[in-house]
Amino acid sequence: MKEKLQKCLNCGEQLETDQNFCSNCGQENSDKKLALGAFLKDFFSNYLSFDTILFKTLNPFIFRPGKLTKAFNEGKRRRYINPIRLYLIFSLFYFFMISLTVPKDLTDSVLRSIVNQKPMMDSLKVEELDSAKVQQLIIKAEQNKVAKKEDSINKWATLKYWAEDETLSDEEFEANLNKVGGNIEGIPAKYKRSFLLNSSMFTYQAIRNLPLMMFFFLPIFAFILYLLFMKKRYFMEHLIHGLHLHAFAYFIYGLAILLISVFSKAEGWIVFISFIWVSLYTLFSIKRLYQNSWAKSVFKFFILGFFYFILLLFGFAFELYISFLTI
């Protein structure tokens, strides 16, 4: 028989000796000794309970757009998984698939390809560089196996060399960038040098910042819904709708990334089908939840998509810029 305590071990609430559970936090009133059987019973009870709710949630979540939001807004909040929890589950799945399949050196590879295909400007002559630096560049390029010909200097390796060369002032570094046509005005030289030296980390940084950016975009998405359907719902109800729609998009696009990694030849079809599925799901969810005519639902769906797409473009650009500054 479990020993009853006069004080809750979890929150410190004073208890009566006949109390089985704490009236403040709900923890069972028993001593801190935990038998293996009790531990396993508690684990499987919680796991099976979650598993049952998950199973009940997945069917309407995938095949009945808008039902989960409608049920939650009607007060049926214990029947299905909480919207925030559902969002977190599938956002973690989506961003995990991105981190698993996107090469960490993607940015480095893309920029190397672009820079090496871009011809040097006529104003950049090998004779203009110190002969010792030219030899260092050639040796560095050969060591990294990036020189295409013995008599040429790999332009990407050259940019990397300039970035790490401490003898070059920021002004000289900027002048060299201007010679190869790779300079971007308005950004301090120290950030450009940092980016060139750590470009392989840019993809990692961008992927790490992406979930936070998308989470901050949820209220914006909900506000657009509020403006389109303000006579129908409160703002929080639109936010719940946004959580469900984003969770579904993460689920489908996460599956798409997984399928592309296996069936790379069908990449175009997988992207097209997943986009159509998410779009139709959103349209049917809007129709079910707001009870507008099909004409109004389609019209407002396109307005929602247009403005949210524009905002996402600005959001992604800002997120990439922040990633650029923080690598």
N, C-alpha and C positions, 0 to 999 in steps of 0.2 A: 504494500500500500504506500502511495506517495505521501511524503510528509508535507503538511500545509505550513505556509509561512505567514508571518504577520506583516511582511513588507514585500512588495513586488520587486523582484530582482532586475526587472527591465527599466521601470520608471520611478521606483521608490515610493509608490502609492501605499498608504497604510491599508491593510487588509484584515478581514475577520478570518478566524481559523476555519470557518465552514465555507468560505468563498472558494469556488473552483477556478474562477478566472478573475483577472484584475479588471475592476470597473473603469479604469482610466485608459489602459492601452490594450486590454483584451488578452494579454499573455496568460497562459495557464499557471495557476498557483501551485507550484511544486518546487522542491529543492533543485539545486543546480546539477545534481547527479542525473545523467541521462543514459538510460540503457540502450543497447544497440537496437533492440526490437522497437523501442519507442521512436528512435531516430529514423529508422527505415519506414515505419508506419507513417510518420509525419511527412517524410519526403514523398512517398508514393501517393499519399492523400493529396498533397499539393500538386504533384505532377499530373495525376489522373484528372484532378479537377480542372487544371489549366488545359490539358489535352482535350477534355470534353468540350470546354468552352471554345477552344480553337477550332475543333471539328464543326461545331454549330455555326461558327462565324464564317468559315471559309466558303461554304456553299453560297450564301447570299452575297458575300463579299465579291466573289468572282463572277457569279452568274445572274445576280439580281441587283443591278446598279441602283443606288439610292436607298435601298431597303435599310441598311444599317444606320444611315443618317436619320431616316424617317423614324425608325424604332427608338433611337437614342433621344431625339427631340420630343418624342411622345412620352418619354419617361421610362422606357424599357432599357435600363442601363446596367442590369446584372446578367442579362441573357447573353450578350455578346462581349467580346474583348473591348476594353476601353479604347476609344479612337486614338489617343496619344500613344498607348502601348502598341496598337496595331501599326501606327505610323513608324514608330521606332524599330519594330521588328523588320518591316520590309525596307526601310531606309538603310538599316544595317546590312541587310542582304544585298541591296543594290550597290552600295558603295564598297562592300566587300568584293563583289564581282568585278567592279571597276579596278580596284587595287590589285586584284588577282590576275587580271588579263591585260591591263594596260602596261606596257614596258616602262620601267622607271626612267630609262634613258630616251624616252620618246622625243622630248623637246630637243635634246642634243642631236639625235639622229635627223630630225626634220630640218633643224637649222643648219646642220652640216651639209645636208643635201642642197638646200637653197643657196647657201653661201658659195659652195664649190661649183655650182652651175652658173653663178653670176660672174660675168667677166670683170676683171680688174679694169679700172679706168686708166686711160693712157698716161695720166699724170703720175701714176705709181710705177716707178722704174726701179729695178733691182739695184741699179747704181746709186740710187738716192739713199739706200740704207747702208749703214756701216757694214763693211765686209765681214767682220767678226760675227755680227748679228745674223747676217745672211747664212753663214755657215752653221750657226746654232739652230736657226730655223730649219734648215735642210736636215740636220742630224736629228732634231726633235721629230720632224715629220716622218723620217725613215724609221725611227724607233717605235713610233706609234702605228706604223704601217698605214699611213694615210697619204703618202705621196704617190700620185698616179704616175709621174714620170720623174726620172732622175734630174731633169733640168727645170723642174717646176717646183713651186712652193705651194703646199696645200693652204688655201685661203683660210679655212677654219682653224687650222693649227696656227696660222699667223695671227689671227684675232686673239686666240687663246694666249699666245706668247706675249702680245702687246698688253693684254689685261694683267698678266702676272709679272711683267717687267717693272720692278720698282724704280728703275732708273728713268722711266718715262713719266713725265709729269702729266697731270690730267689734261693740260692744254695740248701736249704732244700726242697723247692718246686720242683726243678728239680730232686732231688734225689727221691722224692716220685713218681713223674711221671715215672721215670725209673723203679721203683719197680712194677708198674702196667702195664708196657709196653706201656704207652701212650705218651711217650715223642717224640718230633720232633726236631731233631738237627738243628742248624742254625738259629733258631728264638729266639729272646730275651725273657726271662722269663716274662717280664712285658706285652708283647703282648699276651702270652699264658694265663696269669692270667686274663687279660682284656677280652679275648675271652670267657673263662669259665664263667666269671661273667655276660657277656652280650651276651651270645650265642643266646638268643631268638631274639636279635636285628640284628643278622647277615643277616637273610633272608631279612629284611626290607632294610638294607644298600645295599645288593647286588642288589635288585630290583631297588632301587633308582639310582644306578650307571650304570645299564645295558643300558638305553637309550643313555646315553652319550658315552658309549663304542661303541655301534652300529653306532652312528652318525660318530664317528671318523673312523670307518671301511669302510664307503662309498667311500672315495677317494681310499682306497686300492683295493676295489672291482672294481672301475672304472679303476684303473691302470692295473689290470689283464686283463680286457676287452681291454684296449688300446694295451697291448702287443700281445693279440691274434688277434686283428682286426685293427692294427695301420694303415694299408693302406687304410682303409675304412672311418675312422672318426677322428675328433679331440677329445682331451681328454674330453672336456666339454660335448660333445655329449654322450660319454660313461658314464659320471657322471649323466646326465639326465636319461639315460637308467637304471643306478643303482638305482636312486631314485624311478622310476616306479616299478622296480622289487621288491625292498624292501617294498614299500608301499603295493604291492599285497600280498607279503608273510605275512606282518603284518595283513592284512585283513583276509586272510584264516586261519592263525594260531590263530588269535583272536576269530574267529568264532568256531574253533575247541575247544579252551579252554572253550568257553561258552557251546558248545554241550556236552563236557565231564562232565561239572558240572551238567548237566541235565540227560544225559544218561551214567552214569559211567560204566555200564556193556559193553558198546560198545567202550570203550576207545581205544583199540587196533586198531579197524577198523577206527575210526575217525582220529587217528594219521596217519595211513597208507594212507588213502584217501587224507588227506590234504597234506601230503608230496608228493604224486604222482602228485596231482593237481599243486602244486607250481613248481615241477620239470618240468612237461610238459609245463607249462606256460612259464617258462624260456627258454626252448628249442625252442618253437614255436616263442617266441619273438626274439631270436637270429636269427632264420631262416628268419623271416620277415624283420628284420632291416638290417642285413648284407648281405643278398642275396647270401649266400654260398650254395653249394650243401648240400643235406641231410647228406651225409657221413661226410663232413667237419664240418657241424653244430653239429652233434652228438659228433664227436671227440673233438671239442673245448669245447662243453658243459661239457663233462666229465673232461677235463683238468681244466676248470673253477671251477667246483664243488669240485674237489680234493684239489686244492691249497687253495680255500676259506675255505673249511671245516677245513683244517689243521690250517690255520691262526685263524679261529674262536675258535678252541680248545685252542690255546695259548692265545687268547684274553680273553676268559672266565676265564682261569686259572689266568691270570694277574688281571682281574677285581675282582675275588674272593679274591685274595691276598691283593689287595688294600682295599677291604671291610673289610677284616680281620684286617688290620692295623689301620683302621679308626673308628672301633666301640668303 
